Amino acid sequence: MQFRITSNDTHSNARSGVISTAHGEIPTPIFMPVGTAGSVKAVHQRELEHDIDARIILGNTYHLYLRPGLDILEKVGGIHRFIGWQRPILTDSGGYQVYSLAANRKISDEGVTFRSHIDGSKHLFTPEGVMDIQRKIGADIIMAFDECTPYPCEYGYAKKSLKITHDWLIRGIRHFHSTQSRYGYQQVLFPIVQGSTYPDLRKESAEFIAEQDQPGNAIGGLSVGEPHEDMYAMTELVCGILPKDKPRYLMGVGTPENILESIALGIDMFDCVMPTRNARNGMLFTTQGIINIRNEKWKEDLSPLDEQLGGHVSTFYSKAYLRHLVISKEILGAQIASIHNLTFYLWLVKVARQKIEEGTFVEWKNKMVKVVSQRL
């Protein structure tokens, strides 16, 4: 993997660049649609590639490990072949799922013992084992195993958790570099900065992660309920420490406003379930603001979902028709809304790249933050 910066904004820490992988190039800043179990919910791979132009998607280690399981993924030759997607894939480590399964897991120095949400079976994730699992899944970018602390989080717990995450990282890096990629292309490992909302812990973690000199770095443990001001403060602090010549990935973020503000702080990569999850509930993100398509006001609105956005789905289908589908609980409604929202998210980062290269990013960002946050 290689990362080259193509432009730096002169009025912020925003930058545009290109990540090169064995499965293609990823322009940054970039948003990664979440394909938890090998599927971006309600969206065909064909649509991801041709309509949405997703350059990379995300898969989930925990879910893919449980179902369909590693045997079938190895048998077919990895996740790309299994799902019919030949662009890059990133897999998270399962750390967030461990965090969300608080009632069904036990954390120790060795790793995490948990019970499957599917059948209750017992499993152990270790830093080494998670490297092996992700090797077998076959993603281009794999994440280190960490503990994602909740919010709010006591300082003492956050400090103890950080030590475990750092210890696990050393073990994971050592094991990763003692093993080979399974399917004939390079896989790279990204460590994850933790530390909750405590500046001293975030600084310690960012410095430790930077010292590991891996091809890219991530920031985890944010967008878990903390105020946006805290998220931005921690992101700014960490971006000031992580190396400038490597991509920075802010995990699980977020709203269009979050993405724009975080690009200004120096973030290159984002993922979030929001565009597809909210789509299934009738919330649309548009270039004019946020629409609740269930509202009566859209019942007879025959205008396109978003003419300015472009893309077949956003310009072909009307608000009235999509409202009808959503109210009627037609599956097509979730599909159209999901494609539309992802098209918007990919449009947003594409225009951000253009504005960075033109030198007008901050002015555009300040205007767009107000527009994309307003309810129509």
Secondary structure as UniProt FT lines:
FT   STRAND          2..8
FT   STRAND          15..21
FT   TURN            22..23
FT   STRAND          24..28
FT   STRAND          30..32
FT   TURN            36..37
FT   TURN            41..42
FT   HELIX           45..50
FT   STRAND          57..60
FT   HELIX           61..66
FT   TURN            67..68
FT   HELIX           70..76
FT   HELIX           79..83
FT   STRAND          89..92
FT   HELIX           95..100
FT   HELIX           102..104
FT   STRAND          105..107
FT   STRAND          112..115
FT   TURN            117..119
FT   STRAND          122..125
FT   HELIX           127..137
FT   STRAND          141..143
FT   HELIX           155..176
FT   TURN            177..178
FT   STRAND          188..190
FT   STRAND          192..193
FT   TURN            196..197
FT   HELIX           199..211
FT   STRAND          217..219
FT   HELIX           228..239
FT   TURN            240..241
FT   TURN            244..245
FT   STRAND          248..250
FT   TURN            251..252
FT   HELIX           256..265
FT   STRAND          269..271
FT   HELIX           274..280
FT   TURN            281..282
FT   STRAND          283..286
FT   TURN            287..288
FT   STRAND          289..292
FT   TURN            293..294
FT   HELIX           296..298
FT   TURN            299..300
FT   TURN            307..309
FT   HELIX           312..316
FT   HELIX           319..327
FT   TURN            328..329
FT   HELIX           331..358
FT   HELIX           361..373
//
